[in-house]
């Protein structure tokens, strides 16, 4: 291939020709370049024994590509890494004209250099909390290995870069969700932001990347809540820098305690409220006047540093509860996913079609319930499903896949409980104590409630739960062979 041909191909956007031209300039510096073009984005990977300098090379590469005038190239993404490393040391994105895109920050990475004898004596999680990238990667690999994904990591200046590799390109949403969850639970003070890459094993360039913040969120929340006192701002900045030492809520508690010691508005509000309550039974007009005075005192209190700190604390606590609830939901989803995946493997060992038959009957029942059913018709609607369930429970397949068997039995149980609830509703028949205990266990909100177990809302909850069980059963059986009974 002659020089004019190479240049012409490069101007047409040929990635191999572009890499060849770059290498002619870079090889003298001990740097090699590889290039790939996809969807108008040219990715360039620069490798050397020591990671190439981002400051010296990123813009040079961008200007060189812009100078070609290739219409097929809309933007350039440049990576730099040490030879043999999987995770890029830095990355930067440019438009073809050379303007830097605001979405990508330069993050220089390095492997942890503080591996001393004390860290070897710490647990994996403790080392990860201290910023040990090998320990962090090991913790991430625990939930990721089930998906056939391996993780490597590097950390510099609070930015953790994580490379995820699999036989196929890892699913971006699922993989990022797992990484975010694990790092959030880890609460490593050394990590402020995270950049995740996903690529197929053997590929030179990531197929996708995602960036998100960790410790800055609580500080930002406090700012949005309008905490304007000096102590509040100081506390939030402290949290962003050293989240392991104490949380924002703890700082707010301490601030409130100090201010409450001489908070006369708060004392006035409480005192007037108590007096107004007792005056209701003695002098109603005076009680109203005291209540108004208490309201004014409360408004004044809300505008004091103490009131603002207390309000911010309550909102931060609400945010924390919401985040904990979300973490718990994600944990339960992950546990359910693991159960279903294991059940799908076990379902392939079924020797009869009885589980499929029970599912078919459940689907028929659900279809009938969705359009409405009367008390007198319900028994006839669920009877075929009951027979199919009993036949499955007596078969040898009942012990093959325990989770599937549990779902089928529970699905039928909810139909039967709903029938009992109908009887209570129509015939005023007392609910079976065993069924009542199950209801209270499955629906904690019914404990101590005056709501009748035979109410339509309770019956609908039972049917909705049965629908979900049917969906899980169908998901598990989809992976099994279509057996003949």
The 8 nearest C-alpha neighbors of each residue, nearest first, counted from 0:
[[1, 4, 5, 2, 3, 16, 6, 8],
 [2, 0, 4, 3, 5, 6, 7, 8],
 [1, 3, 5, 4, 6, 0, 7, 20],
 [4, 2, 6, 5, 1, 7, 0, 8],
 [3, 5, 7, 1, 2, 6, 8, 0],
 [6, 4, 2, 8, 7, 3, 16, 9],
 [7, 5, 9, 3, 8, 4, 10, 2],
 [6, 8, 4, 10, 9, 5, 3, 11],
 [7, 9, 11, 5, 13, 10, 6, 16],
 [8, 10, 17, 13, 6, 16, 12, 11],
 [11, 9, 69, 67, 7, 12, 8, 68],
 [12, 10, 8, 9, 69, 13, 7, 71],
 [11, 13, 9, 69, 10, 71, 14, 8],
 [12, 14, 9, 8, 16, 15, 11, 17],
 [15, 13, 17, 34, 35, 16, 36, 12],
 [16, 14, 18, 17, 13, 19, 34, 35],
 [15, 17, 9, 19, 18, 13, 14, 5],
 [18, 16, 9, 14, 20, 19, 15, 21],
 [19, 17, 21, 15, 33, 16, 34, 20],
 [18, 20, 16, 22, 17, 21, 15, 23],
 [21, 19, 17, 23, 22, 18, 16, 24],
 [20, 22, 18, 19, 24, 23, 25, 17],
 [21, 23, 25, 19, 24, 26, 20, 32],
 [22, 24, 20, 21, 25, 26, 19, 27],
 [25, 23, 22, 21, 26, 27, 20, 28],
 [26, 24, 22, 30, 28, 27, 23, 21],
 [25, 27, 29, 30, 28, 22, 23, 24],
 [26, 28, 25, 29, 24, 30, 23, 22],
 [27, 29, 26, 25, 30, 24, 47, 31],
 [30, 28, 26, 27, 47, 25, 31, 48],
 [31, 29, 47, 26, 25, 28, 46, 45],
 [32, 30, 46, 45, 22, 26, 25, 47],
 [31, 33, 45, 44, 22, 18, 46, 21],
 [34, 32, 44, 18, 43, 45, 31, 35],
 [35, 33, 43, 14, 18, 42, 44, 15],
 [34, 36, 42, 14, 41, 37, 43, 33],
 [37, 35, 41, 40, 14, 42, 39, 34],
 [36, 38, 40, 39, 41, 35, 42, 72],
 [39, 37, 40, 36, 41, 72, 71, 73],
 [38, 40, 72, 73, 37, 71, 41, 36],
 [41, 39, 74, 37, 38, 36, 75, 72],
 [40, 42, 36, 75, 35, 76, 72, 74],
 [43, 41, 76, 35, 34, 77, 75, 36],
 [42, 44, 34, 77, 33, 78, 76, 45],
 [43, 45, 78, 33, 32, 79, 77, 34],
 [46, 44, 32, 79, 31, 78, 80, 43],
 [47, 45, 80, 31, 82, 81, 30, 79],
 [46, 48, 30, 49, 82, 81, 50, 51],
 [47, 49, 82, 81, 50, 46, 29, 30],
 [50, 48, 47, 81, 51, 82, 80, 46],
 [49, 51, 81, 80, 47, 79, 48, 46],
 [52, 50, 79, 47, 49, 53, 46, 80],
 [53, 51, 55, 54, 56, 50, 79, 57],
 [54, 52, 57, 56, 55, 51, 79, 89],
 [53, 55, 52, 56, 57, 58, 51, 59],
 [56, 54, 52, 53, 57, 59, 58, 51],
 [55, 57, 59, 53, 58, 54, 60, 52],
 [58, 56, 53, 60, 59, 77, 54, 55],
 [57, 59, 61, 60, 56, 62, 55, 97],
 [60, 58, 56, 62, 61, 57, 63, 55],
 [61, 59, 63, 58, 57, 62, 56, 64],
 [62, 60, 58, 64, 63, 59, 97, 65],
 [63, 61, 65, 59, 64, 60, 97, 66],
 [62, 64, 60, 66, 61, 65, 59, 67],
 [63, 65, 61, 66, 67, 62, 60, 95],
 [66, 64, 62, 95, 67, 63, 68, 96],
 [67, 65, 63, 64, 68, 62, 69, 61],
 [66, 68, 10, 64, 65, 69, 63, 9],
 [69, 67, 66, 65, 70, 10, 64, 72],
 [70, 68, 10, 12, 11, 71, 67, 72],
 [69, 71, 72, 68, 73, 11, 12, 10],
 [70, 72, 69, 39, 12, 73, 11, 40],
 [73, 71, 39, 70, 69, 74, 40, 41],
 [74, 72, 39, 95, 40, 94, 71, 75],
 [73, 75, 94, 95, 40, 93, 72, 41],
 [76, 74, 41, 93, 40, 92, 42, 94],
 [75, 77, 92, 42, 91, 41, 43, 93],
 [76, 78, 43, 91, 90, 42, 44, 57],
 [79, 77, 90, 44, 89, 45, 87, 43],
 [80, 78, 45, 89, 88, 87, 51, 44],
 [81, 79, 87, 88, 50, 46, 82, 45],
 [80, 82, 50, 49, 47, 84, 46, 48],
 [81, 83, 47, 48, 46, 84, 80, 49],
 [82, 84, 81, 85, 80, 48, 46, 47],
 [85, 83, 81, 82, 86, 80, 87, 88],
 [84, 86, 87, 83, 162, 151, 80, 81],
 [85, 87, 162, 84, 88, 152, 161, 151],
 [88, 86, 80, 89, 79, 78, 85, 90],
 [89, 87, 80, 108, 107, 79, 86, 50],
 [90, 88, 107, 106, 87, 79, 78, 105],
 [89, 91, 78, 77, 105, 79, 87, 106],
 [92, 90, 77, 76, 105, 103, 78, 104],
 [91, 93, 76, 75, 100, 77, 103, 99],
 [94, 92, 99, 75, 100, 97, 74, 98],
 [93, 95, 74, 97, 96, 98, 75, 73],
 [94, 96, 74, 65, 97, 73, 93, 75],
 [97, 95, 94, 65, 98, 62, 93, 61],
 [96, 98, 95, 94, 93, 61, 62, 99],
 [99, 97, 94, 93, 96, 100, 95, 92],
 [98, 100, 93, 97, 101, 92, 94, 91],
 [99, 101, 93, 102, 92, 98, 103, 94],
 [102, 100, 103, 99, 104, 92, 93, 98],
 [101, 103, 100, 104, 92, 99, 91, 210],
 [102, 104, 101, 91, 92, 100, 105, 90],
 [105, 103, 106, 91, 102, 101, 90, 92],
 [104, 106, 90, 91, 89, 107, 103, 53],
 [107, 105, 89, 104, 108, 158, 90, 88],
 [106, 108, 89, 88, 155, 105, 109, 156],
 [109, 107, 155, 88, 154, 153, 106, 89],
 [108, 110, 155, 153, 154, 111, 107, 88],
 [109, 111, 153, 112, 154, 132, 108, 155],
 [110, 112, 113, 131, 132, 109, 114, 154],
 [113, 111, 114, 110, 109, 115, 131, 132],
 [114, 112, 111, 115, 131, 118, 110, 116],
 [113, 115, 112, 118, 116, 111, 119, 131],
 [116, 114, 117, 118, 113, 119, 112, 120],
 [115, 117, 119, 118, 114, 120, 121, 113],
 [116, 118, 120, 119, 115, 121, 114, 126],
 [119, 117, 121, 120, 116, 115, 126, 114],
 [120, 118, 116, 117, 121, 115, 114, 122],
 [119, 121, 118, 117, 122, 116, 126, 123],
 [122, 120, 118, 119, 125, 126, 123, 117],
 [123, 121, 125, 124, 126, 120, 119, 118],
 [122, 124, 126, 125, 134, 127, 121, 138],
 [123, 125, 127, 126, 122, 128, 134, 138],
 [126, 124, 128, 122, 127, 123, 121, 129],
 [127, 125, 129, 123, 128, 131, 124, 121],
 [126, 128, 135, 134, 131, 124, 130, 129],
 [127, 129, 187, 125, 130, 126, 124, 185],
 [130, 128, 126, 127, 131, 125, 187, 189],
 [129, 131, 127, 128, 189, 132, 126, 187],
 [132, 130, 127, 134, 126, 133, 129, 111],
 [133, 131, 135, 134, 152, 153, 130, 136],
 [134, 132, 136, 135, 131, 137, 152, 151],
 [133, 135, 127, 137, 131, 132, 136, 123],
 [136, 134, 127, 132, 138, 137, 133, 139],
 [135, 137, 139, 133, 151, 134, 138, 150],
 [136, 138, 134, 140, 135, 139, 133, 141],
 [139, 137, 135, 140, 136, 141, 134, 124],
 [140, 138, 136, 137, 141, 135, 142, 143],
 [139, 141, 143, 137, 138, 144, 142, 150],
 [140, 142, 139, 138, 143, 144, 137, 145],
 [143, 141, 140, 144, 145, 139, 177, 138],
 [144, 142, 140, 148, 146, 145, 141, 139],
 [143, 145, 147, 148, 146, 140, 142, 141],
 [146, 144, 143, 147, 142, 148, 141, 140],
 [147, 145, 144, 143, 148, 142, 165, 169],
 [146, 148, 144, 145, 165, 143, 149, 166],
 [149, 147, 165, 144, 143, 164, 146, 163],
 [148, 150, 164, 163, 140, 144, 165, 143],
 [151, 149, 163, 162, 136, 140, 161, 164],
 [152, 150, 162, 136, 161, 163, 149, 86],
 [153, 151, 161, 160, 132, 136, 162, 150],
 [152, 154, 160, 110, 132, 108, 159, 109],
 [155, 153, 159, 108, 158, 109, 160, 110],
 [154, 156, 108, 158, 157, 109, 107, 159],
 [157, 155, 158, 154, 108, 107, 106, 189],
 [156, 158, 190, 191, 155, 189, 192, 159],
 [159, 157, 192, 155, 193, 156, 154, 190],
 [160, 158, 154, 193, 153, 194, 190, 192],
 [159, 161, 194, 153, 152, 193, 195, 154],
 [162, 160, 152, 195, 151, 196, 194, 159],
 [161, 163, 196, 151, 86, 150, 195, 197],
 [164, 162, 150, 197, 149, 196, 148, 198],
 [165, 163, 198, 149, 199, 148, 200, 197],
 [166, 164, 148, 167, 199, 200, 147, 168],
 [165, 167, 200, 199, 168, 164, 147, 148],
 [166, 168, 165, 199, 169, 200, 198, 164],
 [167, 169, 199, 198, 165, 197, 170, 166],
 [170, 168, 197, 171, 167, 165, 174, 198],
 [169, 171, 173, 172, 174, 168, 197, 175],
 [170, 172, 174, 173, 175, 169, 197, 207],
 [171, 173, 175, 174, 170, 176, 177, 169],
 [174, 172, 176, 175, 170, 171, 177, 169],
 [173, 175, 177, 171, 176, 172, 170, 178],
 [176, 174, 178, 172, 177, 173, 179, 171],
 [175, 177, 173, 179, 174, 178, 172, 180],
 [178, 176, 180, 174, 175, 179, 181, 173],
 [179, 177, 175, 181, 180, 176, 182, 174],
 [178, 180, 176, 182, 177, 181, 183, 175],
 [181, 179, 177, 183, 178, 182, 176, 184],
 [180, 182, 184, 178, 183, 179, 185, 177],
 [181, 183, 185, 179, 184, 180, 178, 186],
 [184, 182, 180, 185, 186, 181, 179, 213],
 [183, 185, 181, 182, 186, 180, 326, 179],
 [184, 186, 182, 183, 187, 181, 128, 124],
 [187, 185, 183, 184, 188, 182, 128, 243],
 [186, 188, 128, 189, 185, 190, 129, 130],
 [189, 187, 242, 190, 243, 241, 186, 128],
 [188, 190, 187, 157, 130, 191, 129, 128],
 [191, 189, 157, 188, 187, 192, 158, 159],
 [192, 190, 157, 213, 214, 158, 212, 189],
 [193, 191, 212, 158, 213, 211, 190, 159],
 [192, 194, 159, 211, 158, 210, 160, 212],
 [193, 195, 210, 160, 209, 161, 159, 211],
 [194, 196, 161, 209, 208, 160, 162, 210],
 [195, 197, 208, 162, 207, 205, 163, 161],
 [198, 196, 163, 205, 207, 206, 169, 164],
 [197, 199, 205, 168, 206, 164, 163, 200],
 [198, 200, 168, 167, 165, 164, 202, 166],
 [201, 199, 164, 165, 202, 166, 198, 167],
 [200, 202, 199, 203, 198, 166, 164, 204],
 [203, 201, 200, 199, 204, 198, 205, 206],
 [202, 204, 201, 205, 44, 33, 198, 35],
 [205, 203, 202, 206, 198, 42, 44, 35],
 [204, 206, 198, 207, 197, 196, 203, 208],
 [205, 207, 198, 197, 204, 168, 208, 196],
 [208, 206, 205, 197, 196, 209, 198, 171],
 [207, 209, 196, 195, 197, 210, 194, 205],
 [208, 210, 195, 194, 196, 211, 207, 175],
 [209, 211, 194, 193, 195, 208, 212, 192],
 [212, 210, 193, 192, 194, 213, 209, 179],
 [211, 213, 192, 191, 193, 215, 214, 216],
 [214, 212, 191, 192, 215, 216, 211, 183],
 [215, 213, 191, 239, 216, 212, 217, 242],
 [216, 214, 218, 239, 217, 213, 219, 212],
 [215, 217, 219, 218, 214, 220, 213, 212],
 [218, 216, 220, 219, 215, 221, 214, 247],
 [217, 219, 235, 221, 215, 216, 220, 239],
 [220, 218, 222, 216, 221, 217, 215, 223],
 [221, 219, 217, 223, 222, 218, 216, 224],
 [220, 222, 224, 218, 219, 223, 226, 217],
 [221, 223, 219, 220, 224, 225, 226, 218],
 [224, 222, 220, 225, 221, 219, 226, 218],
 [223, 225, 221, 222, 226, 220, 311, 314],
 [224, 226, 223, 222, 227, 221, 311, 307],
 [227, 225, 224, 228, 222, 231, 221, 311],
 [226, 228, 225, 229, 231, 232, 222, 307],
 [229, 227, 231, 230, 226, 232, 304, 308],
 [230, 228, 232, 231, 233, 227, 234, 226],
 [229, 231, 233, 228, 232, 234, 254, 227],
 [232, 230, 234, 228, 233, 229, 226, 235],
 [233, 231, 235, 229, 234, 230, 236, 228],
 [232, 234, 230, 236, 231, 235, 229, 237],
 [233, 235, 231, 237, 232, 236, 230, 250],
 [234, 236, 218, 238, 232, 237, 233, 247],
 [237, 235, 239, 233, 238, 234, 232, 240],
 [236, 238, 234, 240, 235, 239, 241, 233],
 [239, 237, 242, 235, 241, 236, 240, 247],
 [238, 240, 236, 215, 237, 214, 241, 242],
 [239, 241, 237, 238, 242, 236, 188, 214],
 [242, 240, 238, 243, 188, 244, 237, 239],
 [241, 243, 238, 188, 244, 239, 245, 246],
 [242, 244, 241, 188, 245, 186, 187, 246],
 [243, 245, 242, 241, 246, 238, 188, 237],
 [246, 244, 243, 242, 249, 247, 238, 250],
 [247, 245, 249, 248, 238, 242, 250, 244],
 [246, 248, 250, 249, 238, 251, 235, 234],
 [247, 249, 251, 246, 250, 312, 252, 315],
 [250, 248, 252, 246, 251, 247, 253, 245],
 [249, 251, 247, 253, 252, 248, 254, 234],
 [252, 250, 254, 248, 253, 249, 312, 255],
 [253, 251, 249, 255, 250, 254, 248, 256],
 [252, 254, 250, 256, 251, 255, 249, 257],
 [253, 255, 251, 257, 252, 256, 250, 258],
 [256, 254, 258, 252, 257, 253, 305, 259],
 [257, 255, 253, 259, 254, 258, 252, 260],
 [256, 258, 254, 255, 259, 260, 253, 261],
 [259, 257, 255, 260, 256, 305, 261, 254],
 [260, 258, 262, 256, 261, 257, 255, 305],
 [259, 261, 258, 262, 257, 256, 263, 255],
 [262, 260, 259, 263, 258, 257, 266, 264],
 [263, 261, 259, 264, 265, 260, 258, 266],
 [262, 264, 266, 265, 261, 267, 259, 300],
 [265, 263, 267, 300, 266, 262, 296, 268],
 [264, 266, 268, 267, 263, 262, 300, 269],
 [267, 265, 263, 269, 264, 268, 270, 262],
 [266, 268, 264, 270, 265, 269, 271, 263],
 [267, 269, 293, 296, 265, 271, 266, 297],
 [270, 268, 272, 266, 267, 271, 273, 265],
 [271, 269, 267, 273, 272, 268, 266, 274],
 [270, 272, 274, 293, 268, 273, 269, 275],
 [273, 271, 275, 269, 270, 274, 293, 268],
 [272, 274, 276, 270, 275, 271, 269, 277],
 [273, 275, 271, 277, 276, 272, 278, 270],
 [276, 274, 286, 278, 272, 289, 273, 277],
 [277, 275, 273, 274, 278, 279, 272, 286],
 [276, 278, 274, 279, 275, 280, 273, 281],
 [277, 279, 281, 275, 286, 280, 282, 276],
 [280, 278, 283, 277, 286, 276, 281, 282],
 [279, 281, 278, 277, 282, 283, 276, 286],
 [282, 280, 278, 279, 283, 277, 286, 285],
 [283, 281, 278, 285, 284, 279, 286, 280],
 [282, 284, 279, 286, 285, 287, 278, 281],
 [285, 283, 287, 286, 282, 288, 279, 289],
 [284, 286, 288, 287, 283, 282, 289, 278],
 [285, 287, 275, 283, 278, 289, 284, 279],
 [288, 286, 290, 284, 285, 289, 291, 283],
 [289, 287, 285, 291, 290, 286, 292, 284],
 [290, 288, 292, 286, 275, 291, 287, 271],
 [289, 291, 293, 287, 292, 288, 275, 286],
 [292, 290, 294, 288, 293, 289, 287, 295],
 [291, 293, 289, 295, 290, 294, 296, 288],
 [292, 294, 268, 290, 296, 271, 291, 295],
 [295, 293, 297, 291, 296, 292, 290, 298],
 [294, 296, 292, 298, 297, 293, 299, 291],
 [295, 297, 293, 299, 268, 294, 298, 264],
 [296, 298, 300, 294, 299, 295, 268, 293],
 [299, 297, 301, 295, 300, 296, 294, 302],
 [298, 300, 296, 302, 297, 301, 295, 303],
 [299, 301, 297, 264, 303, 298, 302, 306],
 [302, 300, 306, 298, 299, 303, 307, 297],
 [301, 303, 299, 300, 306, 307, 298, 304],
 [302, 304, 306, 300, 305, 301, 307, 299],
 [305, 303, 307, 306, 308, 302, 228, 258],
 [306, 304, 308, 303, 307, 255, 258, 309],
 [307, 305, 301, 309, 303, 308, 300, 304],
 [306, 308, 310, 304, 309, 305, 301, 311],
 [307, 309, 305, 311, 306, 310, 304, 312],
 [308, 310, 312, 306, 311, 307, 305, 313],
 [311, 309, 307, 313, 312, 308, 306, 314],
 [310, 312, 308, 314, 309, 313, 315, 307],
 [311, 313, 309, 315, 310, 314, 248, 251],
 [314, 312, 316, 310, 311, 315, 317, 309],
 [313, 315, 317, 311, 316, 312, 318, 310],
 [316, 314, 318, 312, 317, 313, 311, 319],
 [315, 317, 319, 313, 314, 318, 312, 320],
 [318, 316, 314, 320, 315, 319, 321, 313],
 [319, 317, 315, 321, 316, 320, 322, 314],
 [318, 320, 316, 322, 317, 321, 315, 323],
 [321, 319, 323, 317, 322, 318, 324, 316],
 [320, 322, 324, 318, 319, 323, 317, 325],
 [321, 323, 325, 319, 324, 320, 318, 326],
 [322, 324, 326, 320, 325, 321, 319, 327],
 [323, 325, 327, 321, 322, 326, 320, 328],
 [326, 324, 328, 322, 327, 323, 329, 321],
 [327, 325, 323, 329, 328, 324, 330, 322],
 [326, 328, 330, 324, 325, 329, 323, 331],
 [329, 327, 325, 331, 330, 326, 332, 324],
 [328, 330, 332, 326, 327, 331, 333, 325],
 [331, 329, 327, 333, 328, 332, 326, 334],
 [330, 332, 334, 328, 333, 329, 335, 327],
 [331, 333, 329, 335, 330, 334, 336, 328],
 [332, 334, 336, 330, 331, 335, 329, 337],
 [333, 335, 331, 337, 336, 332, 330, 338],
 [336, 334, 332, 338, 333, 337, 331, 339],
 [335, 337, 333, 339, 334, 338, 332, 340],
 [336, 338, 334, 340, 335, 339, 341, 333],
 [339, 337, 335, 341, 336, 340, 342, 334],
 [338, 340, 342, 336, 341, 337, 343, 335],
 [341, 339, 343, 337, 342, 338, 336, 344],
 [342, 340, 338, 344, 339, 343, 337, 345],
 [343, 341, 339, 345, 344, 340, 346, 338],
 [344, 342, 475, 340, 346, 341, 345, 478],
 [343, 345, 341, 342, 346, 347, 340, 478],
 [344, 346, 342, 347, 400, 343, 348, 341],
 [347, 345, 343, 348, 479, 349, 344, 342],
 [346, 348, 479, 345, 349, 344, 480, 343],
 [347, 349, 346, 345, 350, 399, 344, 479],
 [350, 348, 346, 347, 396, 351, 399, 345],
 [349, 351, 348, 396, 482, 352, 484, 395],
 [352, 350, 484, 353, 482, 349, 483, 396],
 [351, 353, 484, 482, 355, 483, 354, 356],
 [352, 354, 356, 355, 391, 351, 357, 484],
 [355, 353, 357, 356, 352, 391, 358, 351],
 [356, 354, 358, 352, 353, 357, 359, 476],
 [355, 357, 353, 359, 354, 358, 352, 360],
 [358, 356, 387, 354, 360, 355, 359, 388],
 [357, 359, 361, 355, 356, 360, 362, 354],
 [360, 358, 356, 362, 357, 361, 355, 363],
 [359, 361, 384, 363, 357, 358, 362, 364],
 [362, 360, 358, 364, 363, 359, 384, 365],
 [361, 363, 365, 359, 360, 364, 366, 358],
 [364, 362, 360, 366, 361, 365, 367, 359],
 [363, 365, 361, 367, 366, 362, 368, 380],
 [366, 364, 368, 362, 367, 363, 369, 361],
 [365, 367, 363, 369, 364, 368, 362, 370],
 [366, 368, 364, 365, 369, 370, 363, 371],
 [369, 367, 371, 365, 370, 366, 372, 364],
 [368, 370, 366, 367, 371, 365, 372, 364],
 [371, 369, 368, 367, 366, 372, 365, 364],
 [372, 370, 368, 369, 367, 373, 366, 377],
 [373, 371, 368, 377, 376, 374, 367, 370],
 [372, 374, 376, 375, 377, 371, 421, 368],
 [373, 375, 377, 376, 421, 372, 422, 418],
 [374, 376, 373, 377, 378, 379, 372, 421],
 [377, 375, 373, 379, 374, 378, 380, 372],
 [376, 378, 380, 374, 379, 375, 373, 372],
 [379, 377, 380, 381, 376, 382, 375, 418],
 [378, 380, 382, 377, 376, 381, 383, 375],
 [381, 379, 377, 378, 382, 364, 376, 383],
 [380, 382, 384, 378, 379, 383, 385, 364],
 [381, 383, 385, 379, 384, 380, 378, 386],
 [384, 382, 386, 385, 381, 387, 360, 380],
 [385, 383, 360, 387, 381, 382, 386, 361],
 [384, 386, 382, 388, 383, 387, 389, 381],
 [387, 385, 389, 383, 388, 384, 390, 382],
 [386, 388, 357, 384, 390, 385, 389, 383],
 [389, 387, 385, 391, 390, 386, 357, 384],
 [390, 388, 392, 386, 391, 387, 385, 393],
 [391, 389, 387, 393, 388, 392, 386, 394],
 [390, 392, 388, 394, 393, 353, 389, 354],
 [393, 391, 389, 397, 390, 394, 388, 404],
 [394, 392, 390, 391, 389, 395, 397, 396],
 [395, 393, 391, 396, 392, 397, 390, 353],
 [394, 396, 397, 398, 393, 399, 392, 391],
 [397, 395, 399, 394, 398, 349, 350, 351],
 [396, 398, 392, 395, 399, 404, 394, 391],
 [399, 397, 396, 400, 401, 395, 404, 394],
 [400, 398, 396, 397, 401, 349, 345, 348],
 [399, 401, 345, 403, 402, 398, 346, 342],
 [402, 400, 404, 403, 398, 405, 399, 397],
 [403, 401, 405, 404, 400, 406, 342, 338],
 [404, 402, 406, 405, 400, 401, 407, 472],
 [403, 405, 401, 407, 402, 406, 397, 408],
 [404, 406, 402, 408, 403, 407, 409, 401],
 [407, 405, 409, 403, 404, 408, 410, 468],
 [406, 408, 410, 404, 409, 405, 403, 411],
 [407, 409, 405, 411, 410, 406, 412, 404],
 [410, 408, 412, 406, 411, 407, 405, 413],
 [409, 411, 465, 407, 412, 408, 413, 406],
 [412, 410, 414, 408, 409, 413, 407, 415],
 [411, 413, 409, 415, 414, 410, 408, 416],
 [414, 412, 416, 415, 411, 410, 461, 417],
 [413, 415, 417, 411, 412, 416, 418, 410],
 [416, 414, 418, 412, 413, 417, 419, 411],
 [417, 415, 419, 413, 418, 414, 412, 420],
 [418, 416, 420, 414, 419, 415, 458, 413],
 [417, 419, 421, 415, 416, 420, 414, 422],
 [418, 420, 416, 422, 421, 417, 423, 415],
 [421, 419, 453, 417, 423, 422, 418, 452],
 [420, 422, 424, 418, 419, 423, 453, 425],
 [423, 421, 419, 426, 425, 424, 420, 428],
 [424, 422, 427, 428, 420, 421, 453, 426],
 [423, 425, 453, 421, 422, 427, 426, 420],
 [426, 424, 422, 423, 427, 421, 374, 428],
 [425, 427, 422, 428, 423, 424, 421, 429],
 [428, 426, 423, 424, 425, 429, 422, 453],
 [427, 429, 423, 426, 422, 430, 424, 425],
 [430, 428, 423, 427, 431, 422, 432, 419],
 [429, 431, 432, 423, 435, 428, 419, 420],
 [430, 432, 434, 433, 435, 429, 419, 436],
 [433, 431, 435, 434, 430, 436, 429, 437],
 [434, 432, 436, 435, 431, 437, 430, 438],
 [433, 435, 437, 431, 436, 432, 438, 416],
 [434, 436, 432, 438, 433, 437, 431, 439],
 [437, 435, 439, 433, 434, 438, 440, 432],
 [438, 436, 434, 440, 435, 439, 441, 433],
 [439, 437, 435, 441, 440, 436, 442, 434],
 [438, 440, 436, 442, 443, 437, 441, 446],
 [439, 441, 437, 438, 442, 443, 436, 446],
 [440, 442, 438, 439, 437, 443, 436, 444],
 [441, 443, 439, 444, 440, 438, 445, 446],
 [444, 442, 445, 439, 446, 440, 441, 438],
 [443, 445, 442, 446, 448, 439, 447, 441],
 [446, 444, 448, 443, 442, 439, 447, 450],
 [447, 445, 448, 443, 444, 439, 442, 440],
 [448, 446, 445, 449, 444, 450, 443, 439],
 [447, 449, 445, 446, 450, 444, 451, 452],
 [448, 450, 451, 447, 445, 446, 452, 454],
 [451, 449, 448, 452, 454, 445, 453, 457],
 [450, 452, 453, 454, 449, 448, 457, 424],
 [451, 453, 454, 457, 420, 450, 423, 430],
 [452, 454, 420, 424, 451, 423, 421, 455],
 [455, 453, 451, 456, 457, 452, 458, 424],
 [454, 456, 458, 457, 459, 453, 460, 452],
 [455, 457, 459, 454, 458, 460, 453, 452],
 [458, 456, 460, 459, 454, 455, 452, 461],
 [459, 457, 455, 461, 460, 417, 456, 462],
 [458, 460, 462, 456, 461, 457, 455, 463],
 [461, 459, 457, 463, 458, 462, 464, 456],
 [462, 460, 458, 464, 459, 463, 413, 465],
 [461, 463, 465, 459, 464, 460, 466, 458],
 [464, 462, 466, 460, 465, 461, 459, 467],
 [463, 465, 467, 461, 462, 466, 460, 468],
 [464, 466, 462, 410, 468, 463, 467, 469],
 [467, 465, 463, 469, 464, 468, 462, 470],
 [468, 466, 470, 464, 469, 465, 471, 463],
 [467, 469, 465, 471, 470, 466, 410, 406],
 [470, 468, 472, 466, 467, 471, 473, 465],
 [469, 471, 467, 473, 468, 472, 474, 466],
 [472, 470, 474, 468, 473, 469, 475, 467],
 [471, 473, 469, 475, 474, 470, 468, 476],
 [472, 474, 470, 476, 471, 475, 477, 469],
 [475, 473, 471, 477, 472, 476, 470, 478],
 [476, 474, 343, 472, 473, 477, 478, 342],
 [477, 475, 473, 479, 478, 474, 472, 346],
 [476, 478, 474, 475, 479, 473, 480, 343],
 [477, 479, 476, 343, 475, 480, 347, 346],
 [480, 478, 347, 476, 346, 477, 481, 343],
 [481, 479, 482, 347, 478, 477, 476, 349],
 [482, 480, 479, 483, 352, 355, 477, 476],
 [483, 481, 352, 480, 351, 484, 350, 349],
 [482, 484, 352, 351, 481, 350, 353, 480],
 [483, 352, 351, 482, 353, 350, 356, 481]]
